[in-house]
Amino acid sequence: MDRKIDKKLRARLRKNADMLHAKDMAYKKASDRDFALWLVLVLIAAFAVRLFLFEPVRVSGDSMYDTLVHNERMFVEKVSYWFTRPQRGEIVICYYPNHTTTCVKRVIGVPGDRIAIAGGAVYLNGEKLDESAYWDGFIWGDMAETVVPEDCIFVIGDNRNDSSDSRNPLVGPIPYSRVVGRVRSVIWPISQARTF
């Protein structure tokens, strides 16, 4: 019985407190300010996660076909390159010099590597590169041997004959500072989801 009275008393007191708070403009302003601050902090956290940790990125174009298809969504992870450097064979998101949009390409060469294209194939340090996992065609156009500079990578699109990449003198090797992250998986469409 006492418990029932206690519950009723508590409910009445809570209702009275709510009515007082509704009339109290200072309380209402403080409550609104707290909510706005919470909302700002959530937005900052979401922005920081996207900027520094990972983000979804849409494939635009056919330069990585058929590894990546136009309009697929990729999951790009950014943390691993804080501790390691991009390695040959990895698919990266990077900015080309004087570009404001990102590009997705495969790392072919790392600092000190010699890259050349002759007779329809890529040569890495004087040996024909085995690209059977992602390319099985003939590459049009030769490229004289070039050495990848320190703190840079040499990138090429998997669709070798339809890609603007490090072979182009206006692009060239990509500095580490312009590498955004590593493509870990395709997340959309779900029927095509896969990891790399």
C-alpha positions as CSV (number, residue, x, y, z in Angstrom):
1,M,0.0,0.0,0.0
2,D,2.8,2.4,0.9
3,R,4.5,1.6,-2.3
4,K,1.4,2.5,-4.3
5,I,1.2,5.9,-2.5
6,D,4.9,6.4,-3.1
7,K,4.6,5.7,-6.8
8,K,1.6,8.1,-7.1
9,L,3.5,10.8,-5.1
10,R,6.5,10.4,-7.3
11,A,4.5,10.6,-10.5
12,R,2.7,13.8,-9.2
13,L,6.0,15.4,-8.2
14,R,7.5,14.6,-11.6
15,K,4.5,16.1,-13.4
16,N,4.7,19.2,-11.2
17,A,8.5,19.5,-11.9
18,D,7.9,19.2,-15.6
19,M,5.3,21.9,-15.5
20,L,7.6,24.2,-13.6
21,H,10.4,23.5,-16.1
22,A,8.1,24.2,-19.0
23,K,7.4,27.7,-17.6
24,D,11.1,28.3,-16.6
25,M,12.7,30.0,-19.6
26,A,16.3,29.7,-18.2
27,Y,15.9,26.0,-17.8
28,K,14.5,25.7,-21.3
29,K,17.4,27.7,-22.8
30,A,19.9,25.6,-20.9
31,S,18.2,22.4,-22.1
32,D,18.2,23.6,-25.7
33,R,21.9,24.7,-25.4
34,D,22.8,21.2,-24.1
35,F,21.0,19.5,-27.0
36,A,22.7,21.8,-29.6
37,L,26.1,21.2,-28.0
38,W,25.5,17.4,-28.1
39,L,24.4,17.6,-31.7
40,V,27.6,19.6,-32.7
41,L,29.8,17.0,-30.9
42,V,28.1,14.1,-32.8
43,L,28.6,15.9,-36.1
44,I,32.3,16.6,-35.3
45,A,32.9,13.0,-34.3
46,A,31.2,11.8,-37.6
47,F,33.3,14.2,-39.6
48,A,36.5,13.1,-37.8
49,V,35.8,9.4,-38.4
50,R,35.3,10.1,-42.1
51,L,38.3,12.4,-42.5
52,F,40.8,10.3,-40.5
53,L,39.6,6.7,-40.3
54,F,37.5,5.4,-43.1
55,E,34.9,6.5,-45.6
56,P,32.7,5.1,-48.4
57,V,33.8,6.2,-51.9
58,R,32.0,5.8,-55.2
59,V,33.8,4.5,-58.2
60,S,33.6,7.0,-61.0
61,G,34.6,5.7,-64.5
62,D,36.0,2.6,-66.0
63,S,39.8,2.9,-65.3
64,M,39.7,0.1,-62.8
65,Y,37.4,-2.2,-64.8
66,D,36.8,-5.1,-64.2
67,T,38.3,-5.0,-60.6
68,L,36.0,-2.1,-59.8
69,V,32.9,-1.1,-61.8
70,H,31.5,2.4,-62.3
71,N,29.1,3.5,-59.5
72,E,30.2,0.7,-57.1
73,R,30.8,1.9,-53.5
74,M,34.1,1.1,-51.9
75,F,35.1,1.0,-48.2
76,V,38.4,3.0,-47.9
77,E,40.4,2.5,-44.8
78,K,42.9,5.3,-43.9
79,V,44.6,4.2,-40.7
80,S,47.0,1.6,-41.9
81,Y,49.0,4.1,-43.9
82,W,49.8,6.0,-40.7
83,F,52.0,3.1,-39.8
84,T,53.0,1.5,-43.1
85,R,53.6,2.6,-46.7
86,P,51.5,1.5,-49.7
87,Q,52.8,-1.8,-51.2
88,R,52.8,-3.1,-54.7
89,G,49.4,-4.6,-55.7
90,E,47.3,-2.6,-53.2
91,I,44.4,-0.5,-54.5
92,V,44.6,3.0,-53.2
93,I,42.7,6.3,-53.3
94,C,44.9,9.3,-54.1
95,Y,44.9,12.8,-55.3
96,Y,46.7,13.6,-58.6
97,P,48.8,16.8,-58.7
98,N,46.7,19.8,-59.2
99,H,43.4,17.8,-58.8
100,T,40.8,18.2,-56.2
101,T,39.0,14.9,-56.7
102,T,40.3,11.5,-55.7
103,C,41.3,8.7,-58.1
104,V,41.4,4.9,-57.5
105,K,44.4,3.0,-58.9
106,R,46.6,0.0,-58.3
107,V,50.1,0.5,-56.9
108,I,52.6,-1.0,-59.4
109,G,55.9,0.5,-58.1
110,V,57.3,1.7,-54.8
111,P,60.4,3.9,-54.2
112,G,63.5,2.7,-56.1
113,D,61.5,0.5,-58.5
114,R,62.1,0.8,-62.2
115,I,58.9,0.7,-64.3
116,A,58.7,0.4,-68.1
117,I,56.1,-0.6,-70.6
118,A,57.2,-2.4,-73.7
119,G,55.7,-4.9,-76.1
120,G,52.3,-4.6,-74.5
121,A,53.4,-5.5,-70.9
122,V,54.6,-3.8,-67.7
123,Y,58.1,-4.4,-66.6
124,L,59.1,-4.1,-63.0
125,N,62.8,-3.9,-62.3
126,G,63.6,-5.5,-65.7
127,E,61.2,-8.4,-65.4
128,K,57.7,-8.8,-66.9
129,L,55.1,-8.2,-64.3
130,D,52.6,-11.0,-63.7
131,E,49.2,-9.2,-63.9
132,S,47.0,-12.2,-64.6
133,A,44.9,-11.6,-61.5
134,Y,43.6,-8.3,-62.9
135,W,44.7,-7.7,-66.5
136,D,45.1,-10.1,-69.4
137,G,45.2,-7.8,-72.4
138,F,47.8,-6.0,-74.5
139,I,48.9,-2.5,-73.3
140,W,48.9,0.0,-76.1
141,G,51.9,2.4,-76.1
142,D,55.3,2.0,-74.7
143,M,56.8,3.9,-71.8
144,A,60.6,4.4,-71.3
145,E,61.9,3.0,-68.0
146,T,61.4,5.4,-65.1
147,V,62.6,5.1,-61.5
148,V,60.0,5.7,-58.7
149,P,61.3,8.6,-56.5
150,E,61.6,8.4,-52.7
151,D,58.3,8.8,-50.8
152,C,56.3,8.2,-54.0
153,I,54.3,5.3,-55.6
154,F,53.7,4.5,-59.2
155,V,50.0,3.8,-59.9
156,I,48.2,2.4,-62.9
157,G,44.5,1.6,-63.5
158,D,43.6,-2.0,-64.0
159,N,41.9,-1.1,-67.3
160,R,45.3,-0.4,-68.8
161,N,44.2,1.1,-72.1
162,D,41.5,3.4,-70.5
163,S,43.3,5.0,-67.5
164,S,45.0,8.3,-66.9
165,D,47.7,7.4,-64.3
166,S,51.4,7.6,-63.4
167,R,52.3,6.9,-67.0
168,N,51.0,10.3,-68.0
169,P,53.8,13.0,-67.5
170,L,51.1,15.4,-66.1
171,V,50.4,12.8,-63.3
172,G,53.7,10.9,-62.7
173,P,54.5,9.2,-59.4
174,I,52.2,10.0,-56.5
175,P,53.7,11.4,-53.3
176,Y,52.8,9.5,-50.1
177,S,51.2,12.8,-48.8
178,R,48.6,12.6,-51.6
179,V,47.6,9.0,-50.8
180,V,44.2,9.0,-48.9
181,G,43.8,5.4,-48.0
182,R,43.5,1.8,-49.1
183,V,40.5,0.2,-50.7
184,R,39.4,-2.7,-48.5
185,S,36.2,-3.8,-50.0
186,V,33.2,-3.1,-52.3
187,I,30.1,-2.5,-50.1
188,W,27.5,-1.6,-52.7
189,P,25.6,-3.1,-54.4
190,I,25.4,-5.8,-51.8
191,S,25.1,-8.5,-54.5
192,Q,28.6,-7.5,-55.7
193,A,30.2,-7.1,-52.2
194,R,33.7,-8.4,-51.9
195,T,37.0,-7.7,-50.2
196,F,40.5,-7.1,-51.5
